Amino acid sequence: MYKLLIFDWDGTLIDSQARIIASMQTAAEELGHEPLGSEAVRNIIGLGLPEAIRALIPSIEDPAMEQLRERYAHHFLVQNDTPTELYPGVEKTLHRLKEQGYRLAVATGKSRRGLDRALEQTRLGPLFEITRCADETRSKPDPLMLHQILAETGTPASDAIMVGDTEYDLDMGTRAGVGTVAVSYGAHHLDRLRGHKPLTEIHHFPELELWLEELTVAMNQRTVS
């Protein structure tokens, strides 16, 4: 029923919330900004970095925004040593989905530099046919990121789903005309995600494979009947 599975990265495939929050808070403190609360930073996970910074500090001017952007990137990529690990079952499930013939993609608010590093560290890069980052296009929830992925893979929107843990992911998917799957263990509470009417919700990543199997069985039964 679905051929292309598009995944968010932070909060969906990898548990990086603590590192994102700590890096942003430290960078802001270094530059003399007002302290940033953990929940405020968690709420912007998924946005492109400039959009995230402006959401946190609406009055910030461009030069200061660039400074904060650079310091955050330094802390996240170099200075901060808070562990970031794949959620349980992610690696095995992605390999199984690939073996079953699904096409896999990533649509993330990370920078290209950040995603390439993460793909290398996790060794998941070869699994994904295409990836798109916020600094290459428009930030979520604008649907351009998904439109580009669909166009480059030659996939109709009806054949794709967007899997994510934030309202930005699901809103983007809806705007692009693709079905969405809500992940309950990430940055945004499930109650917020349900407002975007996802096709299903998963509480552990391997549940995605089970749901897809159920869809396939139901479709085959309808075909036979």
C-alpha positions in Angstrom: 0.0 0.0 0.0 2.9 2.4 0.8 6.2 2.3 -1.0 8.2 5.2 0.4 8.7 5.6 4.2 10.0 9.0 5.2 11.4 9.5 8.7 12.2 12.4 10.9 15.5 11.9 12.6 15.7 13.5 16.1 13.1 12.1 18.4 11.9 9.5 15.9 15.0 7.4 15.1 17.5 8.7 17.7 17.1 9.9 21.2 19.0 13.2 21.0 16.6 15.4 23.1 18.9 15.8 26.1 21.9 16.8 23.9 19.8 19.3 21.9 18.4 20.9 25.0 21.8 21.1 26.8 23.6 22.5 23.7 21.0 25.2 23.1 20.9 26.2 26.7 24.7 26.4 27.0 25.1 28.3 23.8 22.5 30.9 24.8 24.1 31.3 28.2 27.5 31.9 26.7 26.2 34.7 24.5 24.3 36.4 27.4 20.7 35.5 26.4 18.0 34.9 29.0 18.0 31.3 30.3 16.1 28.9 28.1 13.8 26.4 29.8 14.0 22.8 28.9 10.4 22.6 27.7 10.8 25.6 25.5 13.8 24.0 23.8 12.0 20.7 23.5 9.1 22.3 21.8 11.3 23.6 18.9 12.9 20.3 18.2 12.2 19.5 14.5 12.4 23.0 13.2 15.3 24.3 11.2 17.9 25.9 13.4 17.2 29.6 12.4 13.5 29.1 12.8 14.0 27.3 16.2 16.2 30.2 17.5 13.7 32.8 16.4 10.9 30.8 18.1 12.9 30.8 21.3 14.1 34.4 21.2 11.6 36.3 19.0 13.5 39.6 19.3 16.8 38.3 18.2 18.5 40.1 15.3 20.2 38.3 12.4 23.9 38.8 13.6 23.1 37.5 17.0 21.0 34.6 15.6 24.0 33.5 13.5 26.2 33.7 16.6 23.9 31.5 18.5 23.5 29.1 15.6 27.3 28.7 15.4 27.7 28.2 19.1 24.8 25.7 19.3 26.4 23.7 16.4 29.7 23.7 18.1 28.3 22.4 21.3 26.1 19.8 19.7 28.7 18.4 17.3 31.9 19.0 19.3 31.7 20.1 22.9 28.7 18.3 24.4 29.2 14.6 25.2 25.6 13.8 26.2 24.9 10.3 24.6 22.6 10.0 21.6 21.5 6.5 20.8 19.1 5.0 18.4 15.8 4.1 20.0 15.3 0.4 20.7 14.6 -1.6 17.6 15.3 1.1 15.1 18.3 -0.4 13.4 16.9 -3.9 13.0 13.5 -2.6 11.9 14.9 -0.3 9.2 17.0 -3.2 7.8 14.0 -5.4 7.7 11.8 -2.8 6.0 14.6 -2.3 3.4 14.8 -6.0 2.8 11.0 -6.1 2.3 11.3 -3.6 -0.6 10.3 -0.4 1.1 12.1 2.7 0.0 13.4 4.7 2.9 14.1 8.5 3.2 14.8 11.1 5.9 13.3 14.6 6.2 14.9 16.4 9.1 15.3 19.8 10.7 19.0 19.0 11.2 21.7 20.6 9.0 23.3 18.6 6.3 26.6 18.6 8.3 24.8 17.3 11.4 22.8 14.6 9.5 25.8 13.3 7.6 27.7 13.0 10.8 24.8 11.1 12.4 24.4 8.8 9.4 28.1 8.0 9.6 28.1 7.4 13.3 25.0 5.1 13.2 26.1 3.5 9.9 22.5 3.8 8.7 23.3 6.0 5.7 23.2 3.2 3.1 19.6 2.4 4.0 18.2 5.7 2.9 17.6 6.4 -0.8 17.3 10.1 -0.2 17.7 12.6 2.7 16.7 16.2 2.9 17.8 18.7 5.6 16.4 22.0 6.7 19.4 24.1 5.5 18.8 22.8 2.0 15.2 23.8 1.7 12.4 25.3 3.8 11.9 24.4 7.4 9.1 22.2 8.6 6.1 22.4 8.6 6.4 23.9 5.1 5.8 20.9 2.8 8.6 21.7 0.3 11.0 19.2 1.9 8.5 16.4 1.2 7.6 17.7 -2.2 11.2 17.5 -3.2 11.6 14.0 -1.9 8.5 12.8 -3.7 9.6 14.5 -6.9 13.2 13.1 -6.8 12.0 9.6 -6.1 9.1 9.7 -8.6 6.7 8.8 -5.8 3.0 9.8 -5.7 2.0 11.3 -2.4 -0.5 8.6 -1.9 2.3 6.0 -1.9 4.3 7.7 0.9 4.0 8.2 4.6 5.8 10.6 7.0 6.8 9.1 10.4 7.6 11.7 13.1 7.4 12.7 16.7 6.4 16.4 16.4 3.5 18.5 15.3 5.9 19.9 12.6 6.4 16.5 11.1 2.7 15.7 10.9 1.6 19.1 9.8 4.2 18.9 7.0 3.0 15.5 5.9 -0.6 16.6 5.8 0.3 19.7 3.8 2.2 17.5 1.3 -0.7 15.1 1.0 1.0 12.1 2.5 -0.3 9.9 5.3 1.4 10.3 8.7 2.4 8.1 11.6 2.7 9.6 15.1 5.6 8.5 17.3 4.7 8.8 21.0 8.1 8.6 22.6 9.6 11.8 21.1 9.6 15.6 21.7 5.8 16.4 21.5 3.1 14.8 23.7 0.9 12.4 21.9 -2.2 14.5 22.6 -0.7 17.2 20.4 0.0 14.8 17.6 -3.5 13.3 17.6 -4.8 16.7 16.6 -3.2 16.1 13.2 -5.2 12.9 12.7 -2.3 10.4 11.9 -3.1 7.1 10.3 -1.7 5.4 13.4 0.4 6.0 16.4 3.4 3.9 17.6 4.9 3.6 21.0 7.9 1.5 20.1 9.6 1.8 16.7 9.2 -1.9 15.7 5.4 -1.4 15.8 5.7 0.4 12.5 6.6 -2.9 10.8 3.7 -4.7 12.4 1.3 -2.0 11.2 2.6 -2.2 7.7 2.3 -5.9 7.7 -1.3 -5.6 8.8 -2.1 -3.2 6.0 -0.5 -5.6 3.5 -2.6 -8.6 4.8 -5.8 -6.5 4.7 -5.1 -5.4 1.2 -4.3 -8.9 0.0 -7.6 -10.2 1.5 -9.5 -7.5 -0.3 -7.8 -8.4 -3.5 -8.7 -12.1 -3.1 -12.3 -11.4 -2.2 
